[in-house]
Structure formats: structure tokens, C-alpha cells
Amino acid sequence: AAYDDGSYDYATAAKYAYKTIAALDYQDEMLVTLANCFHVNGNCNMLTKYANMQAKNEGTRTGMDGLSSGKALGMPPNYYVGVYSADYGQPFVRVGNNYYGAYDGDKYG
């Protein structure tokens, strides 16, 4: 029912999910930490460590030095970042040691 072909209704899918997903336990330290990171402090150590490791892994995978983990979500977390950059989905290419993601007619940025 989780990956149905459209033949199931919402009640069947909800019942399947209810039986499959463990109940949340607010005594669970990981759950409380994640809730804090996503709702209170987007600069939390857990997200920072994860983002830094992900950037390091991507650098190793691609051979590109200087990949960033991006900006922290802030405090309180901001999910409406308006800067379009390599950290937030803008495509870019690397030529030699230079990264290009935009061209304004005179120079690449």
C-alpha cells in the first residue's frame, strides 16, 4: 500500500503506515534533538556535523576542493532562503580551479 499503483485509498495507506512506522517516543533523545534542530535552533551541532561530513564526502566523491556545507538554518530555523547559489540549488561547473554558476555579460561568478 505504501507504493501502490493508485488502486488503494487514503484509509488503506494510512492503516499500512500506522502498522509499519513505529510510534514516536518523546523520551527518544534523537527525536528531541531533531525537533530542536528543525524547530528551534537550526545551528545545532547535529546538523552542522552532518552537513560538514556530507560536504567532505561529496568533495572526495567528485574530487572538488572547497565544497561548502552551505549556510546553517539559523535560529529560529529559516526555510525560506532567498539567495540562489551553489549551496542552494544553483547549478555550477568547475573549470580548472574556478567555479562558474552565472554569467553577467562581463564576467563569470
DSSP file (Angstrom, degrees, kcal/mol; ACC not computed):
  #  RESIDUE AA STRUCTURE BP1 BP2  ACC     N-H-->O    O-->H-N    N-H-->O    O-->H-N    TCO  KAPPA ALPHA  PHI   PSI    X-CA   Y-CA   Z-CA
    1    1 A A    >         0   0    0      0, 0.0     3,-0.8     0, 0.0     7,-0.1   0.000 360.0 360.0 360.0 -24.1    0.0    0.0    0.0
    2    2 A A  T 3   +     0   0    0      1,-0.3     2,-0.2    14,-0.1    11,-0.0   0.872 360.0  26.7 -68.5 -35.2    2.9    2.3    0.5
    3    3 A Y  T 3  S+     0   0    0      2,-0.0    -1,-0.3    10,-0.0     2,-0.1  -0.533  92.2 160.6-123.3  63.7    3.9    2.1   -3.2
    4    4 A D    <   -     0   0    0     -3,-0.8     9,-0.0    -2,-0.2     0, 0.0  -0.313  49.8-121.6 -87.0 170.3    0.6    1.3   -4.8
    5    5 A D        -     0   0    0     -2,-0.1    -1,-0.1     1,-0.0    -2,-0.0   0.176  68.3 -82.9 -94.1  15.6   -0.5    1.8   -8.4
    6    6 A G  S    S+     0   0    0      3,-0.1    -2,-0.0     0, 0.0    -3,-0.0   0.416 107.2 108.2  98.7  -0.2   -3.4    4.1   -7.5
    7    7 A S        +     0   0    0      2,-0.1     2,-0.2     0, 0.0    -3,-0.0   0.609  63.1  76.8 -87.1 -10.8   -5.8    1.3   -6.6
    8    8 A Y  S    S-     0   0    0     -7,-0.1     2,-0.2     1,-0.0    -4,-0.0  -0.657  73.6-133.8 -97.0 155.7   -5.7    1.9   -2.8
    9    9 A D     >  -     0   0    0     -2,-0.2     4,-2.0     1,-0.1     3,-0.2  -0.486  31.8 -97.6 -99.4 176.0   -7.4    4.7   -1.0
   10   10 A Y  H  > S+     0   0    0      1,-0.2     4,-2.7     2,-0.2     5,-0.2   0.843 120.8  57.2 -64.1 -33.5   -6.1    7.0    1.7
   11   11 A A  H  > S+     0   0    0      2,-0.2     4,-2.3     1,-0.2    -1,-0.2   0.907 107.5  47.3 -65.4 -41.1   -7.5    4.9    4.5
   12   12 A T  H  > S+     0   0    0      2,-0.2     4,-2.3    -3,-0.2    -1,-0.2   0.915 113.7  48.0 -65.0 -42.8   -5.7    1.8    3.4
   13   13 A A  H  X S+     0   0    0     -4,-2.0     4,-2.5     2,-0.2    -2,-0.2   0.904 112.0  49.4 -64.8 -41.5   -2.4    3.8    3.0
   14   14 A A  H  X S+     0   0    0     -4,-2.7     4,-2.5     2,-0.2    -2,-0.2   0.903 111.2  49.3 -64.4 -41.3   -2.8    5.3    6.5
   15   15 A K  H  X S+     0   0    0     -4,-2.3     4,-1.8     2,-0.2    -2,-0.2   0.915 111.4  49.5 -63.8 -43.5   -3.5    1.9    8.0
   16   16 A Y  H  X S+     0   0    0     -4,-2.3     4,-1.5     1,-0.2    -2,-0.2   0.930 112.9  46.7 -60.5 -46.8   -0.5    0.4    6.3
   17   17 A A  H  X S+     0   0    0     -4,-2.5     4,-3.1     1,-0.2    -2,-0.2   0.897 108.9  55.3 -63.4 -40.8    1.7    3.3    7.5
   18   18 A Y  H  < S+     0   0    0     -4,-2.5    -1,-0.2     1,-0.2    -2,-0.2   0.877 112.2  43.0 -60.6 -38.5    0.4    3.1   11.1
   19   19 A K  H  < S+     0   0    0     -4,-1.8    -1,-0.2    -5,-0.2    -2,-0.2   0.764 120.2  43.0 -77.3 -25.5    1.3   -0.6   11.2
   20   20 A T  H  < S+     0   0    0     -4,-1.5     2,-0.5    -5,-0.2    -2,-0.2   0.874 101.0  68.1 -90.4 -41.8    4.7    0.0    9.6
   21   21 A I  S  < S-     0   0    0     -4,-3.1     3,-0.1    -5,-0.2    -1,-0.1  -0.690  84.8-121.4 -89.1 127.3    6.1    3.1   11.3
   22   22 A A        -     0   0    0     -2,-0.5    -2,-0.1     1,-0.1    -1,-0.1  -0.296  35.5 -97.1 -63.5 148.3    7.0    2.8   15.0
   23   23 A A        -     0   0    0      1,-0.1     2,-0.2    -5,-0.0    -1,-0.1  -0.376  43.0-106.8 -64.5 143.9    5.2    5.1   17.3
   24   24 A L        -     0   0    0     -3,-0.1     2,-0.6    -2,-0.1    -1,-0.1  -0.529  29.0-157.3 -74.7 137.8    7.1    8.3   18.2
   25   25 A D    >   -     0   0    0     -2,-0.2     3,-2.4     1,-0.1     6,-0.2  -0.957   8.8-158.2-119.4 113.1    8.5    8.3   21.7
   26   26 A Y  T 3  S+     0   0    0     -2,-0.6    -1,-0.1     1,-0.3    -2,-0.0   0.499  93.1  66.3 -73.3  -0.8    9.2   11.8   23.1
   27   27 A Q  T 3  S+     0   0    0      4,-0.0     2,-0.6     5,-0.0    -1,-0.3   0.490  75.9 110.3 -88.0  -6.5   11.6   10.2   25.6
   28   28 A D    <>  -     0   0    0     -3,-2.4     4,-2.1     1,-0.2     5,-0.2  -0.591  62.9-152.2 -72.9 116.2   13.8    9.3   22.5
   29   29 A E  H  > S+     0   0    0     -2,-0.6     4,-2.4     1,-0.2    -1,-0.2   0.860  93.1  53.1 -60.2 -39.0   16.9   11.6   22.7
   30   30 A M  H  > S+     0   0    0      2,-0.2     4,-2.6     1,-0.2    -1,-0.2   0.910 108.6  49.7 -65.0 -42.3   17.4   11.5   18.9
   31   31 A L  H  > S+     0   0    0     -6,-0.2     4,-2.5     2,-0.2    -2,-0.2   0.917 112.0  47.7 -61.7 -44.4   13.8   12.7   18.3
   32   32 A V  H  X S+     0   0    0     -4,-2.1     4,-2.2     2,-0.2    -1,-0.2   0.897 112.1  50.3 -64.9 -40.3   14.1   15.5   20.8
   33   33 A T  H  X S+     0   0    0     -4,-2.4     4,-2.3     2,-0.2    -2,-0.2   0.929 112.4  46.4 -63.6 -45.9   17.4   16.6   19.2
   34   34 A L  H  X S+     0   0    0     -4,-2.6     4,-2.7     2,-0.2     5,-0.2   0.908 111.0  52.1 -63.9 -42.1   16.0   16.6   15.7
   35   35 A A  H  X S+     0   0    0     -4,-2.5     4,-1.8     1,-0.2     5,-0.4   0.912 110.5  49.0 -60.7 -41.7   12.9   18.5   16.8
   36   36 A N  H  X>S+     0   0    0     -4,-2.2     5,-2.9     1,-0.2     4,-2.3   0.919 112.4  48.3 -61.8 -44.5   15.2   21.1   18.4
   37   37 A C  H  <5S+     0   0    0     -4,-2.3    -2,-0.2     1,-0.2    -1,-0.2   0.909 118.6  38.2 -63.9 -43.1   17.3   21.4   15.3
   38   38 A F  H  <5S+     0   0    0     -4,-2.7    -1,-0.2    -5,-0.1    -2,-0.2   0.680 130.6  25.9 -85.4 -18.3   14.3   21.8   12.9
   39   39 A H  H  <5S+     0   0    0     -4,-1.8    -3,-0.2    -5,-0.2    -2,-0.2   0.641 133.2  16.6-119.6 -19.5   12.1   23.9   15.1
   40   40 A V  T  <5S+     0   0    0     -4,-2.3     2,-0.5    -5,-0.4    -3,-0.2   0.751 124.9  20.5-120.3 -57.4   14.3   25.9   17.5
   41   41 A N    > < -     0   0    0     -5,-2.9     3,-1.4    35,-0.2    34,-0.2  -0.853  47.7-179.9-129.9  95.1   18.0   26.1   16.6
   42   42 A G  T 3  S+     0   0    0     32,-2.5    31,-1.2    -2,-0.5    33,-0.2   0.506  83.4  66.8 -71.4  -3.6   19.0   25.4   13.0
   43   43 A N  T 3  S+     0   0    0     31,-0.3    -1,-0.3    29,-0.2    32,-0.1   0.201  75.1 143.3 -96.0  14.3   22.6   25.9   14.0
   44   44 A C    <>  -     0   0    0     -3,-1.4     4,-2.1    30,-0.2     5,-0.2  -0.108  61.8-118.5 -60.5 153.4   22.6   22.8   16.2
   45   45 A N  H  > S+     0   0    0      1,-0.2     4,-2.9     2,-0.2     5,-0.3   0.848 109.7  60.0 -60.6 -36.9   25.7   20.6   16.4
   46   46 A M  H  > S+     0   0    0      1,-0.2     4,-2.1     2,-0.2    -1,-0.2   0.944 110.1  39.6 -60.9 -49.5   24.0   17.6   14.9
   47   47 A L  H  > S+     0   0    0      2,-0.2     4,-2.9     1,-0.2     5,-0.2   0.884 115.7  52.8 -67.6 -38.0   23.0   19.3   11.6
   48   48 A T  H  X S+     0   0    0     -4,-2.1     4,-2.4     2,-0.2    -2,-0.2   0.933 111.0  45.9 -63.3 -46.2   26.4   21.1   11.4
   49   49 A K  H  X S+     0   0    0     -4,-2.9     4,-2.2     2,-0.2    -1,-0.2   0.914 114.7  48.2 -63.1 -42.9   28.3   17.9   11.8
   50   50 A Y  H  X S+     0   0    0     -4,-2.1     4,-2.5    -5,-0.3    -2,-0.2   0.932 112.7  47.8 -63.2 -46.4   26.1   16.1    9.3
   51   51 A A  H  X S+     0   0    0     -4,-2.9     4,-2.3     1,-0.2    -2,-0.2   0.899 111.9  49.7 -63.8 -41.4   26.4   18.9    6.7
   52   52 A N  H  X S+     0   0    0     -4,-2.4     4,-2.2    -5,-0.2    -1,-0.2   0.909 112.3  47.4 -64.3 -41.7   30.2   19.1    7.1
   53   53 A M  H  X S+     0   0    0     -4,-2.2     4,-2.7     2,-0.2    -2,-0.2   0.898 111.0  51.8 -66.5 -39.5   30.6   15.4    6.7
   54   54 A Q  H  X S+     0   0    0     -4,-2.5     4,-2.5     2,-0.2    -2,-0.2   0.916 110.3  48.5 -62.7 -42.8   28.3   15.4    3.6
   55   55 A A  H  X S+     0   0    0     -4,-2.3     4,-2.3     2,-0.2    -2,-0.2   0.911 112.0  49.6 -63.5 -41.9   30.4   18.2    2.0
   56   56 A K  H  X S+     0   0    0     -4,-2.2     4,-2.2     2,-0.2    -2,-0.2   0.920 111.4  48.8 -62.8 -44.0   33.6   16.3    2.8
   57   57 A N  H  X S+     0   0    0     -4,-2.7     4,-2.7     1,-0.2    -2,-0.2   0.905 111.2  49.6 -63.1 -41.5   32.1   13.1    1.2
   58   58 A E  H  X S+     0   0    0     -4,-2.5     4,-2.7     2,-0.2     6,-0.4   0.883 109.3  52.7 -65.4 -37.2   31.0   15.0   -1.9
   59   59 A G  H  X S+     0   0    0     -4,-2.3     4,-2.2     2,-0.2     5,-0.5   0.912 112.2  45.1 -62.2 -42.5   34.5   16.5   -2.2
   60   60 A T  H  < S+     0   0    0     -4,-2.2    -2,-0.2     2,-0.2    -1,-0.2   0.908 114.7  48.6 -66.1 -42.5   36.0   13.1   -2.0
   61   61 A R  H  < S+     0   0    0     -4,-2.7    -2,-0.2     1,-0.2    -1,-0.2   0.894 123.8  29.7 -65.6 -41.0   33.5   11.7   -4.5
   62   62 A T  H  < S-     0   0    0     -4,-2.7    -2,-0.2    -5,-0.2    -1,-0.2   0.657  98.1-127.0 -96.0 -17.3   33.9   14.5   -7.0
   63   63 A G     <  +     0   0    0     -4,-2.2     2,-0.6    -5,-0.3    -3,-0.2   0.613  63.0 139.2  78.1  12.2   37.5   15.4   -6.4
   64   64 A M    >   -     0   0    0     -5,-0.5     3,-0.6    -6,-0.4    -1,-0.3  -0.807  42.7-147.7 -96.3 124.0   36.4   19.0   -6.0
   65   65 A D  T 3  S+     0   0    0     -2,-0.6    -9,-0.0     1,-0.2    -5,-0.0  -0.553  74.4  32.2 -82.7 151.8   38.1   21.0   -3.2
   66   66 A G  T 3   +     0   0    0      1,-0.2    -1,-0.2    -2,-0.2     2,-0.2   0.615  69.0 161.2  84.3  12.6   36.3   23.7   -1.4
   67   67 A L    <   -     0   0    0     -3,-0.6    -1,-0.2   -12,-0.2     2,-0.2  -0.483  30.9-138.9 -67.4 138.6   32.7   22.4   -1.4
   68   68 A S        -     0   0    0     -2,-0.2     3,-0.1     1,-0.1    -1,-0.1  -0.636  16.0-137.7 -99.7 153.7   30.7   24.1    1.3
   69   69 A S        -     0   0    0      1,-0.3    -1,-0.1    -2,-0.2   -17,-0.1   0.469  55.1-126.8 -83.6  -2.1   28.2   22.6    3.7
   70   70 A G        -     0   0    0    -18,-0.0    -1,-0.3     2,-0.0     2,-0.2  -0.220  41.1 -38.7  85.8-178.5   26.1   25.7    3.0
   71   71 A K        -     0   0    0     -3,-0.1     2,-0.0     1,-0.1    -3,-0.0  -0.558  61.8-112.3 -82.5 145.8   24.5   28.1    5.4
   72   72 A A        -     0   0    0     -2,-0.2   -29,-0.2     1,-0.1     3,-0.1  -0.339  28.4-113.1 -68.9 160.0   23.1   26.9    8.7
   73   73 A L      > -     0   0    0    -31,-1.2     5,-2.6     1,-0.2   -30,-0.2   0.704  53.5-139.4 -70.4 -19.6   19.3   27.3    9.0
   74   74 A G  T   5 -     0   0    0      3,-0.2   -32,-2.5   -32,-0.1   -31,-0.3  -0.297  32.3 -42.0  90.6-176.1   19.7   29.9   11.7
   75   75 A M  T   5S+     0   0    0      1,-0.3   -34,-0.1   -34,-0.2    -1,-0.1  -0.934 137.2  21.6-138.2 111.2   17.9   30.5   15.0
   76   76 A P  T   5S-     0   0    0      0, 0.0    -1,-0.3     0, 0.0   -35,-0.2   0.626 119.3-103.0 -69.5 160.2   15.0   30.1   14.7
   77   77 A P  T   5 -     0   0    0      0, 0.0     2,-0.6     0, 0.0    -3,-0.2  -0.226  31.6-152.1 -57.4 137.5   15.4   28.0   11.6
   78   78 A N      < +     0   0    0     -5,-2.6     3,-0.2     1,-0.1    -3,-0.0  -0.955  19.7 174.8-114.2 114.8   14.7   29.8    8.3
   79   79 A Y        +     0   0    0     -2,-0.6     2,-0.2     1,-0.2    -1,-0.1   0.309  68.1  77.1 -99.3   7.4   13.5   27.5    5.5
   80   80 A Y        +     0   0    0      2,-0.0     2,-0.3     0, 0.0    -1,-0.2  -0.411  60.7 169.0-115.8  55.4   12.8   30.4    3.1
   81   81 A V        -     0   0    0     -3,-0.2    -8,-0.0    -2,-0.2    -2,-0.0  -0.513  17.0-167.2 -71.6 131.0   16.3   31.3    2.0
   82   82 A G        +     0   0    0     -2,-0.3     2,-0.6     2,-0.1    -1,-0.1   0.421  53.4 101.6-102.8   1.4   16.2   33.7   -0.9
   83   83 A V        -     0   0    0      1,-0.0     2,-0.8     2,-0.0    -2,-0.1  -0.777  60.3-150.4 -91.8 120.1   19.8   33.5   -2.2
   84   84 A Y        +     0   0    0     -2,-0.6     2,-0.3     5,-0.1     5,-0.1  -0.799  42.7 131.3 -90.8 110.2   20.2   31.3   -5.2
   85   85 A S  S > >S-     0   0    0     -2,-0.8     5,-2.9     7,-0.0     3,-1.2  -0.846  74.8 -82.1-147.1 179.4   23.7   29.9   -5.1
   86   86 A A  G > 5S+     0   0    0      1,-0.3     3,-0.8    -2,-0.3     6,-0.1   0.818 128.2  56.0 -59.8 -29.9   25.6   26.7   -5.4
   87   87 A D  G 3 5S+     0   0    0      1,-0.2    -1,-0.3     2,-0.1    -3,-0.1   0.730 112.7  41.7 -73.3 -21.1   24.7   26.0   -1.8
   88   88 A Y  G < 5S-     0   0    0     -3,-1.2    -1,-0.2   -18,-0.1    -2,-0.2  -0.149 132.3 -71.5-124.5  38.5   21.0   26.4   -2.5
   89   89 A G  T < 5S+     0   0    0     -3,-0.8    -3,-0.2     1,-0.3    -2,-0.1   0.335  80.2 139.5 101.1  -7.1   20.5   24.6   -5.8
   90   90 A Q      < -     0   0    0     -5,-2.9    -1,-0.3     1,-0.1     2,-0.1  -0.570  53.5-123.5 -72.0 129.1   22.1   26.8   -8.5
   91   91 A P        +     0   0    0      0, 0.0     2,-0.3     0, 0.0    -1,-0.1  -0.413  37.2 175.5 -68.2 148.1   23.9   24.6  -11.0
   92   92 A F        -     0   0    0     -6,-0.1     2,-0.3    -2,-0.1     9,-0.2  -0.977  19.2-145.7-148.8 160.5   27.6   25.3  -11.5
   93   93 A V  E     -A  100   0A   0      7,-2.6     7,-3.0    -2,-0.3     2,-0.5  -0.877  12.7-134.6-124.3 159.0   30.6   23.9  -13.3
   94   94 A R  E     -A   99   0A   0     -2,-0.3     2,-0.5     5,-0.2     5,-0.2  -0.970  17.4-178.5-117.4 127.6   34.2   23.7  -12.5
   95   95 A V  E >  S-A   98   0A   0      3,-2.9     3,-2.1    -2,-0.5     2,-0.4  -0.970  70.7 -43.5-123.9 113.1   36.9   24.6  -15.0
   96   96 A G  T 3  S-     0   0    0     -2,-0.5    -2,-0.0     1,-0.3     0, 0.0  -0.550 124.1 -28.0  63.8-124.9   40.4   24.1  -13.5
   97   97 A N  T 3  S+     0   0    0     -2,-0.4     2,-0.4    -3,-0.1    -1,-0.3   0.181 120.1  97.9-104.8  15.5   40.1   25.5  -10.0
   98   98 A N  E <   -A   95   0A   0     -3,-2.1    -3,-2.9     2,-0.0     2,-0.4  -0.858  59.8-149.3-108.8 140.5   37.4   28.0  -10.9
   99   99 A Y  E     -A   94   0A   0     -2,-0.4     2,-0.5    -5,-0.2    -5,-0.2  -0.898  11.3-166.7-107.0 134.6   33.7   27.5  -10.3
  100  100 A Y  E     +A   93   0A   0     -7,-3.0    -7,-2.6    -2,-0.4     3,-0.1  -0.982  26.7 147.8-125.2 127.4   31.2   29.1  -12.6
  101  101 A G        +     0   0    0     -2,-0.5     2,-0.3     1,-0.3    -1,-0.1   0.434  68.7  25.1-131.5  -7.7   27.5   29.4  -11.8
  102  102 A A        -     0   0    0    -12,-0.1     7,-2.2     0, 0.0     2,-0.4  -0.989  53.9-156.1-155.2 155.9   26.4   32.7  -13.5
  103  103 A Y  B     -B  108   0B   0     -2,-0.3     5,-0.2     5,-0.2    -3,-0.0  -0.975   5.3-176.1-138.2 122.7   27.5   34.9  -16.4
  104  104 A D        -     0   0    0      3,-2.0     4,-0.1    -2,-0.4    -1,-0.1   0.276  60.1 -92.0-103.9  11.5   26.5   38.6  -16.3
  105  105 A G  S    S+     0   0    0      2,-0.2     3,-0.1     1,-0.0    -2,-0.0   0.038 120.8  44.6 103.4 -26.5   27.9   39.6  -19.7
  106  106 A D  S    S+     0   0    0      1,-0.4     2,-0.3     0, 0.0    -1,-0.0   0.689 118.5   6.2-116.7 -36.5   31.3   40.6  -18.5
  107  107 A K        -     0   0    0      0, 0.0    -3,-2.0     0, 0.0    -1,-0.4  -0.968  65.9-112.8-149.0 161.6   32.5   38.0  -16.0
  108  108 A Y  B      B  103   0B   0     -2,-0.3    -5,-0.2    -5,-0.2    -9,-0.1  -0.684 360.0 360.0 -93.5 151.3   31.6   34.7  -14.6
  109  109 A G              0   0    0     -7,-2.2    -6,-0.1    -2,-0.3    -9,-0.1   0.380 360.0 360.0-133.8 360.0   30.6   34.4  -10.9
